[in-house]
């Protein structure tokens, strides 16, 4: 996701550097964010795109791919 943002908004973020922060350090900064990866590893994650499309259709929401969405947000 970070790469898509960087590629889509190149002018503003061309000098952004990404690095990994150890979970122990993150616990000192933000506990909820630090425990989220452990929860995902324990429980797994996933989504039914078929069900998501049906739900979006039922409530009148148009789904947008993230790269297109971020470019559209730039022009808002």
N, C-alpha and C positions, 0 to 999 in steps of 0.2 A: 504494500500500500504506500509506503514511504517513497519508493521508487517511482510509482505512478504520479504522485504529487510532485516530486522533483522534476520528472520529465514534462508534466503538463504545465507547470508553473516555472519553467526554467529561468526566466529573467529574474524573478524574485528570489529563487532559492538555489541558484546555481552554485553557491559557495557552501551549502549545507553539507556537513559531514555527519555520518551516522556511526555510532559505536554501541556495542553491547554493554549493558550495565548489569552487574551481578545482582541476583535476587536479594542477597543479604543487604546490600547497599540500598536497594529500592525499598526494603522493609522500613528503613529509617526515614525515607522520604514519604512514601505513601503505602500503607499497609495493604489496602484493598487491591491495588495494582500488583503488589508483590505476591499475594496469594492466588491471584487469578490464574497464572500459568499452572500452578500445582493442581488447582481444581480442574482445569481443562485436561491435564494429563491423567487425572484420576477418573473423571467421568466421561471424557470424550466430548466431542462436539460435532455438530452436523446440522443440516437443514434440508428440508424437502423443497426443492425449487418448484416442483409441481404444485405442492400445497401453497407455497408462497404466491405463485402466479394466480392460482384460483382465488386466494384471499384478496390479493391486490385488485383483481378483476371485480370481485364482489363489492368492494368498498370504493371502487373508482380511482385507484392509484395506478399511475403508469410507472412501471419499473424502469430504472435507468442503470446501465452499466457504470461502474465507478469511474473509469477514465472519462466517459462522456459527462458524468455529473460534475466532476472536479473542474473540467473546462468550462461548463456552464456556470458554475459558482464564481469563476474568475470574472465572467462578464456581467454578473449581477451587480 
